[in-house]
Amino acid sequence: MDSVSALDEPLKKTLGPATAKVMAEHLDLHTVGDLLHHYPRRYEERGQLTKLADLPLDEDVTVVAQVADSRVLKFNNGRGQRLEITLTDGSGRLQLVFFGRGIHKPQHDLPPGSRGMFAGKVSVFNHKLQLAHPTYVPLGAATGDAADATAEAADTFAGKLIPIYPACKGLESWKITKAVDAVLPRAAEAVDPLPPALREGRGFASLPEALLKVHRPESRADIEGARQRLKWDEAFVLQVALARRRHADAQLPAVARKPVPDGLLDAFDAELPFTLTDGQRKVTGEIFADLATEHPMHRLLQGEVGSGKTLVALRAMLTVVDAGGQAAMLAPTEVLAQQHHRSITEMMGELARGGMLGGAEHGTKVVLLTGSMGAAARRRALLDLVTGEAGIVIGTHALIEDKVRFHDLGLVVVDEQHRFGVEQRDALRSKGKQPPHLLVMTATPIPRTVAMTVFGDLETSVLDQLPAGRSPIASHVVPAQDKPHFLARAWERVREEVGKGHQAYVVCPRIGDDEDDPKKKAAAEEADKRPPLAVLDIAAQLARGPLAGLRVEVLHGRMPPDDKDAVMRRFASGEVDVLVATTVIEVGVNVPNATAMVIMDADRFGVSQLHQLRGRVGRGSAPGLCLLVTDMPEAAPARARLGAVAATLDGFELSRIDLEQRREGDVLGQAQSGVRSSLRMLAVIEDEEIIAAAREEAVVVVTEDPELAGHPELRTALDALLDAEREQYLEKG
């Protein structure tokens, strides 16, 4: 049998349609190879018990524990009955409950003193951790009929180390164990992507051996060796993909754009009311050096919220205009595009009115292009671009449309990387006569290894100094459910800030008009969760209640663009006290007088998003305040995440936390979460050294053999990793 197809065989053939269906729907496992790469999450030692005190709330867990006691309780005047079993690990306790007719079998299978494996979702009832109706396998110290079930379980877990797999409802870890046993013989046919020299040089086991040891280890050393080897596979194949991408980019031609003395840039710098920070100077040097070469720049500019990235990008744009080219800035939303257009024209002053009355002699035109502009304004903007009258254009996805033509596009600046699909960047790049230079700005910092992994095809520049005059921001978690008076106090703080002449934001996860998806709403109600708090509801409640008498207005993505712009202008000029908004204010909104922010249902936002939102306050000389309101109980993982955000203002630190928590998220794909990651074993944060070493090895291989003609196995692995859509995502350069 051909080695590729052995692992490509559908699970249906081996495991039967019922099991295969659950695996495909809930775990995204479709082929024998998928299942072989579904690694155990951890291993329990036979005879050792799971620590029960550390179990996470609201998550599916598998535990090995001992039955301490069991009792049947009557309720509903004796009509109903429930079985309560207490499990122990020697110190912590966990309660199991079974109801109705379902109590007889567990009562029989699980006498006090016996052990078992139990799987279910952890909840809290009467301040105790519990699993309701868990599935289980007895593990011994049992007699009679239960002995048969025990014998079967004992066969499955004959090894001393019991693998615990990421599981789902209807497919417990022990069922996955049996399924893996059925396909494990096929591991012998796995194609090894590591070049033999690399494998031998680092003393790695073969791939079939590593797969065998990760699933059925004899010892902890087996696990460690197998994991190292499998992590290397993932890191190496990914870094080869990126190295090939960089190699291809380096072959492309581009027009060199060198600074011109006494041009726009010098005139702009002469008017700057402050001096650049050392960080800004250093990063500018890196960018200018790239622009001066005849290959397109591919650079990632990242830095702390508010570190002055826009200024650095603008100076690069002016350099390109001086050199006879045009620069385009692509923003993810209309609000942001308008905001950038406003701040750039303000920063440039008369230099932005080239060819107009009152404009500077060597100024240029700065135009805005968005999807909702009127036809006349749009025609004018398009004309300015094609004639070269406009040196700088700022826009949204509208810039990418076929109708848009440039006179000579020399530089593309993409703001807010993660909002743009690949196709959009490629479309914009194809508008230049030759590929334009590319500068990507991210709003929140990214740890180095993540940059190496996600943006491995870009060179990185980091701005880590905040400009002088920025104020610190105090952040606090407000547990609204546990301590309602804290929430009341939060609104008092908002009133106090407004009383001092400042302004405030209130952020909600949802808009709350009728266009919200009724399916989602129904699903939330069914899951017994209230829908997320909504802008329109909260604004009305605040205006009637705690913030009565203040000027409260709303801002969200479904308002007509002119209305959005009008609200932002009123807020910026101080005519609005409190702006209740969705995350449309997340990036780029700059109102130095706004000092307070209250984020409702803060647990529904990601860590970087919270950090990004918080960056909207404390932009002036008065200190900022950010209050994270949540209904989550103290033990919930979401609360720990909010605590982390409140504890530090360091964006690099937070992005590490964010990634550690989104470990399953797919670092390669646009979707940052999903059931399974293409990195199943590699943890981007912990495995920094492996990633760095794999990158070096990948560069050596690709430099010697860019087409990988001498490495057919590596090519096969690469094709599997880069299925069509991921290939495109990597091409975001």
N, C-alpha and C positions, 0 to 999 in steps of 0.2 A: 504493500500500500504506500502510495506517495506520502512523504513525511508531512507535507503541509496539510494534506486533506485529512490526515488522522486526527489532528487537533481541531479541524474545522467541522468535524462531523456534528450534526445537531444532537442535542442532549436527548431529544425525543426518542432516538433510536436506542440509546443505552438505558435511559431511566424510565421510559414510558411517558405517554402524553400528559398524565395528570401532574406528576412532579415537575416535568419540563415546563409546563405552563406557569406554575407558581414561580419557578426560578426565573423565567423570562420576565414575568410581570412585576415581581417584587424586588428581584436582585439584579435584573438586567444581565442574566447569564443565559447564553443561547447555545454555545458550542462546548465541546469537551475541553478545548483550550481555555475558554472563559472560566470553567469550573476549576481547572487546575490552577488558575491564577486567582482564585477566590481563597485568600490565605486565612488561616486562623487569626482571630484578633488577639487571643492570648491562650495560655495553656494552664490547666489546673493539674496539680499533682494528685495522683491517686492517693487517698488517705489524708490529703490536706483540704481544709475547708476554705471557701471563699470568704473574704472579709465583708461582712454584711453592712458594717457601718458606712462603707464608702459608696454604696449603691447610688447611682444618679436617679433623680425623680423623673417620671414621665418617659423613661427609656426602656426598651426591651432588654432584659438581662437574662443570663444563664448563670445559675449558681449551683455549687456543690455544697450541701449542708446536712446537718444532722437534725432529726426530729426530736425536740425537747419534750413536747406534750401535745395531746390533741383532745378536743372536747366537742360534743354536739350540743348546740344551744337552740331552744325553741323560741319563735317569735310569732307575732300575729295571733295571740291567744292559742298558741300550740298548733296552728295550722301550717306554719312554715318552719323549716329547720335549716340550720347552717352548721357546717363543720369548720372549726377553727384549729389550725395546726400551727404551733410555734416552732420555727427553725432556729438553730443557733450555730455560730461558728466558734463557740467557746466564750466570746465576749459580747458581740452584737446579737440582735434578734430581728427576725422578720416573720410576719404573720401571713399564713395562707388562708384564704376563705373559699369554701365551696358551698353552693346552695342546692336545695331541693333534692331531686333524685340523684343528682351528680355527686352526692356525698359518700355513697356506699363503697365504691371502688377505692378512692383514696384512703378512706378510713381503714380499709382492709390492707392496702398496699404499704401504708406508712405508719407502722406502730412506733411509739417512742423508742429512741435508741437506734432506729434504722437510718440509713443515709440515702440520698438521692440527688439527681440533677433536676433542677426546677427552672422553667422558663416562663416569663411573662412580663407585664409592664408594671413598673414600680409606682405605687400611688401612696398617698397618706390618708389614713382614716383614723379619727380619734387620736391624732398626734403619733400614730404608729405607722412604720413602713409596712406596706402589705402588697401581696400579689393576689388578685382575684382570679379564681379558676385557672391556675397555672397548668401548663402541661408538665409532665415529669417522667423520669425513668428511675425506678428504684435501683440502688447500687449496692445491695447486700445487707447483711445482718437481718435477712428476711427469711421466712420459712414458708412451707405449704405452697399454695398456688402462686404466690408472688415470686417464688424461686425461679419459675420458668422465665418470667419477664426479666428477672435479675440476670439469669444465665445469658439471655440474649444481649442485654446491656453490657454484661461483663465481656462478651465476645467482642462487641464493637469497641470497647475501651480496654482491650487487653493490655495496651501499653501503659507504662507508669504515668506518662503525660497525656492528659485528655485534651485534645484540641477544642477550643471554643470558637465557633465560626460566627461572623456577622450573620444574623438570622432574621426571619420575619414571621409574621403571624401565619400559621399553617405550615411552616417549615422550620422546625426547631433545629438547634445546632446539631443534635445527635442524628437527625435525619440527613442533614448535609454531610455529616461524617460518613454515613453509609453510601451516599451518592458519590462522594469523593473516592471511597474504596472501589466503587465500580469502574471509575475511569482512571485510577492511578496507574494501572499497567501501561496505559498509553503514554505516560510521561517519558518513557524510553524513546519515543519518536519525536520529542521536542527538538526544534531546530535551535542551535546555540548561536546567539548573535555576537558574542564576544570573540574577536579575533584570537586564534590559539596563542599567539605570542603574548597578548595582553593577559589572557587567562592564566597561562603558566607563570608569567612574570609576577602576578599578584597572588599566586597560589590558590586560585579559586577551584571549587568543585565543578564538575560538568553540570549543565542545566538539568538533565534528568535526575541526577543525584540530589541537586538542591531542591527540586520539587518534591522528591520523595521525603527528604528530611524535614521540609517545612511542614508537610502534612502529617507525617508519622515519625516524629523524632524519638530517638532512644534516650537522648539526654539533652540538657540545656545547651551543651556545646554544639550539638547538631543544629539546634534552632538558630543559634547565633551565626554559625557558618553559613547556613542556608539563607538567612535574612540578608547578610552582607552581600552575598552573591546576587540575590534577586534585586536588591536595591541598586547594585552596580548596573545590572541590565537596564533598568528603567532610566537611570541617570545618563548612562552612556548613549543609549539609542536616541534619547531626547536631545542630548548635546550634539550628536552627529547631525540630527535634523537641523539644528540651529546653525551649526558650523557650515553646513552646505548652503544654507540660506545666505549667511554672511559672505561666503565665497562667491556666490552668484551675484550678490549686490556689488561686491568690489569690482566685478568686471564691467559694470554699467558705466556709460559715459555721463558726464554732467558738465554744465558750464561753471567754471570757477567764478565766484563772486567776491572780489577782493575789496576791502575798504578803500574809499576815495577821499583824499583830504579835502577839507573845506566844503563838504557836502552836507546833506541832510543830517547825518549822524552828528557831525561836529556842531552844527547849529542847534540841534536838539540838546546835546550835552551841555552846551553853553548856558541854556536856559534852566537846566535842572536845579531845583531849589535845595538839593541835598547831595552828598557825595555817595558813590556806590559803596556797598560793604565789600570787604576783602573777598567774600564768597562770590558776590556778583561779578567782581572783576575777574576772578580765576575762571569761573564758568564761561564768561563772555570770551575769554582768551581761547578756551577749548572750542567753542562754537565757531569763532572767526577763523581758526586754523582749519576746521573742517570745510567751511564755506569756500576757502581759497583753493581747494583741490579740485581735480577734474573727475572725481567720482562723487556720487551723491552722498551727502551727509545722512547718517541714520542715527540720530541721537535722542536719548531720553533725558529730559530735564525734570528732575523731581526734587521736591523739597517740602519743607514744613508749610503748613497752611499760613499764608500771609508772609512768605519769605521774599516776595518781590519777583516771582517768576515772570509775570506779565511784562515787567520792565525789561528784563533780560531778553525776552522774546521780541519785544518791540525794537530793541536796539539791533537785533539780528535782521529784522525786517527792513529797517532803515538802511542797513549796510547793503542789502540786496537791491533796494531801490536806487541807492547811489550808484551801484554797479550796472544799472540799466535794466534790472529785472523787476518782476512784481512779486508781492508776497500775499499769500492767502492764509487767513486764520479760520479754522473750522471749530465751531462750538457746538456742544451737544443739544442745546435748547435755544429757543428764540429769546427767552429772558436773558440768557447768558450772552448771546450774540449782541443784543442791544446794549447790555451792560458793558461788554468789552468795547463796543464801538464808541459808547459815550466816554469811557475812561481813557481810551487811546486818543480820541480827538481832543479831550481836555488836556491830557499830558502834552500833546504836540502843539496845542494852541494854533497860531496862525500858520504853522508849518503843515497843518492838515487841510489847508484851504488853497492848495496849489491851483493857479489858473483862475482863482475867484477874486472878487473885490476884497481888498484887505488881507489877501493871502500873502505869504512870504514869497520872494522871487523864486527860490529853489525849493518851494514846498511841493507837496504832492496831494492828490485827492485821496481821502479815505472813505470808501463806500461800504454800505451795509446791504447784504442781500439775504432775505429770508423768504420762506414760502408764502407768507401771508401779506406781502407787500402789495400795494395797488399796482395795476398794470403800468401806469405812466412812470412811477418811481422805479419800477423794475426795469423798464425799457432803458431808462436813463443810466441806471447802474450797469446794465449789460453793455451798453455802448461805451461807457467809461473804461470797462475792462478790456474790450476788444481793441480800442484805440490806444490803450496804454496810458490814458489820461489819469486813471486811478492806479497809484502805485501799490496801495494796500486795500485789500477787500476782507471784510469780516462777515462770516455768514454761517448758516446752518447747513443741513443736508441739501438745501436749495443750490449750493455752489456746485454740486456734483451733477446736476441735471445736464442732459445733452446740449441744451441751448447755450450753456455758459461757455464762452470762448475767451481765452486770455491772449494778450499781446505777446507776453514772454514770461511765463510763470517760473520763478526761480526758487521759491521757498514755500513750503507748506508747513504751517504750525498747527498741530492738532491739540486742542485743549481737552483734557479729561479722557484720556485713552480708553478706559473700559466701556465707554458708551458707544464706541464706534465699531461697526462691523468692518471686516476686512475689505469687502467689496467697495465700501464707500471710500476708503483711503486709496485703494487701487484706482478707482475711477478718477479721483482728484489728481493722482500722480500722472495719469495718462494725458492730462491736459497740457502738460509742458511739451515743448518741442523735443527736449531730452528730459529724462527723469529729473524732477526738481529735488532740491535738498529737503530733508524732512526733519522737523524737530517736534518731538512728542512731549507734552507736559502732563504730569499726573498731579492730581489735587492733593493726594495724601502720599506720604513717603512709603517706600517699599523696601523691605530688608534686602541686603545685597544678594543673597542666594535666590531670592524670589525674582529680583531683577534679572539675574543670570538665567533663570528658568523661563519666566514668562516673557521677558523682553530680551532674551538672550541674543537676538539679532540686532540689538541696538547698543551703541556705546552709551555709558551713563555719566551724567553730570549731576552733582548733588549740591543743593543750596541748603546749608543747615544753620545759617545765622538769621535771626529775625532783625528787621530794620529797627533802628533806635526809635523810641517813642511808643512802642507797642506795650499795652498793659497786660498784666497777668490775668488769667480767667480762673475764678473759683468754681469748681463743679461739685454738685452734691446729688446723691440718689434720694428721691422722695418716694417712700413706700406708701402709696395712697391707700392700699387695702389695709395694711397693718396699722398705719398711723394716719387716719384721715386729717388730724389737725396739722400734720406737716404740709398737706396740700393747701389747706386754708392759708397757712403761713407763706407758701410760695406765691399766692396771689397778692398777699400784703406786700411781699418784697417787690413785685412788679409795680404796684401802686407807688411804693417808695421811690423806685428808680424814676418813674414818670414824674413824680413830685419834684425830683431834683433837676427836671428838664431833659431827662434822657428818654429813650424809646426802647421797646421790647418786641421780641418775636415769640409767638407760640406756634410750635410745629406739631402737626397731626399726620398720621400715616395715610389718611383717606380723605377724599374730597367730600363725599356724602350727598352728592346730588343723585337724581334717579338713574344716572347712567352707570352707577356701580353695578357690578355683575350680580344678578339675583342668585345665580348658582352658587357663587362664593358665599353670599350671605346665608343661603340655606344650609350650605355645608358647615359654616361656622356655628349656626344655631344647633344643627344636628350634633356637632361635636361638643355641644354644651359650652361653647366659647362665645362671648359676645363679639360682634364684629369690631374691627379697630375703630378707635375714635375718629370722628370726621370733622374737617375744617368748618363746614357750614353749621353743624350742631354746636360745636364748642364755641364758635364766635358768638352765636346767638345766646348761649348760656352765660358767657362771660359778660356780654353787653348788658344782660338783664340782671346779673348777679354780682360776683366779686369785683368786676371791673366797670360797674355801672358808672356812667359819667365820663369815662375816658373815650377817646376817639379810636374805635376798634374797626379795622377793615380786613377783608380777606384777599388772598392771592393763591391761585392754583392754576394748573396747566390747561384746564379746559376753558378758561376765560378767553374772550377774543383778545388778540395781541395788543390792540390799542388800549384796552381796559387794563391789561397787565402792566403795560408801560406807564399808564397814567397813575396806577396805584403805587408803583415803584417810585415814580417821581415825587408823588405826594409824601411818601414815607421818607425819601431821601431829603426832602426839603423841610421835614419836621411837622407836616400838617396832620400826620397820623401818629397816635401814641403807641398803639399795639397792632402788629400785623400778624394775623392768624393765617398760617400758610402750610402748604405741603412742602415736599423737599425741593420744590422749584427754586428755593433760596439757597440750596446746598452749596453751590459753587459761585465764586466770582461776585457775589453781591456785596457791595462795599458801602456801608452807612456808618461812619465812625461814631455817630451819636447814639447808636443802638448798643446798650450795655447789658441787657438781660435777655435770656432765652429760656423758655420752658418747653421741654420736649415731652409731649404726651405719649403714652404707650411706648416709652423709649426702648423697651425690650424687643419691639418689632423692627428695630433698625440694626444694621450691622455696625461693628466697631468703627470701621473707617468712615462710615456715613455719619455716625455721631460726632466723630472728631472734626469732620468736614463742616457739619452744621454749626458746631460750637465755634469754629473759626470765624463765624459771622459777627460775633460780639468781641469786645475788647480790642477793636481796631483803632480806637482813639486814645486819648490820654487817661480817661476814667477806667477803673478796673471793671472787668467783665464778670458776669455771673451766669452759670448754666445749670439748670435744674432738670434732672432726669426722672420723670414721673413714671412709676410702674406699679402694676397690681400683682406682680410675681411674688410668691413666697420667698423667704430668705434662703431656703435650701436650693432653689431652682438654679440651674446653670446660667440662665439669662441674667439673674441678679449678680452673679460673680462677674459676668461680662461688663455690666454697668458699673460695678465697683471698680473694675480695672480702668474704665474710661475716666471715672471721677478722680482716680488716684494719680493720673499723670497727664501732662500736656505734651509728652514726647511722642510725636507721630510715628517714629520708627519703632519704638517700643510697642505702641498700640497695634501697628500693622503686624508685628510678630504674634501678638496675642490673637489677633483676628485670624491669622492663618492657622495657628495651632488649633483654634476652635473650629475652623472650617476645613480641617485636615482632609475630610472626604471630598471637599470641593475639587473640581477638576481644574488644576492649575493651567492646563493647556486650553481648555475650552472657554468659550465666552460665558457659559453658565458657570457661576462659581460654586454652585453646589449641585448635587445630583447624587443618585444612590451610590454610584461608584466612580472612582477617579481613575484616570489613566495611570496615575501614580498610586499603585495599590500598596506598595511597601515603602516607597521613599517618602520621608517627611521633609518637606522643603526646608523647614527651619532647623530640625535636629541634624540633618545629614549634610550640613554645610560642606564638610571636608570631602565627602564622596562627590558632591556635585562639582566642586572646584577641580578635583583630580580628574573626574570624568570629562570635564570640559577640555582640560589639557590634552588628554589622550585622544579625544574626538578631533581636536584641531590637527594633531599629527596625522591621523588616518586620512582626514579629508584633504589636507594639503598634498599628501602623496598620491591620493587616488580619489579625486572629487566625485567621479561617477560610481565609486565603490565596485568597480568591475571585478576586483580581486576578492571581494567580500560578499559573495552571493547570500550567505545566511543573514548578514547584517542588513542587506537590501530587503530581504523578506520581512525581517522584524520591523524595519523602517516603514514598509508599506502597510503593515498591520497597524502600526501606531498612528501613522498619518493617514487615516482614512480621509476621504476627500475634504470634509469640512474642517478638520483640524489642520490639514495642510494649509488651507486658506487662512486659518486664524494665525498660523505662524508667519504668514506672509504679510503681517500687518505693517512690516517696514514699508 
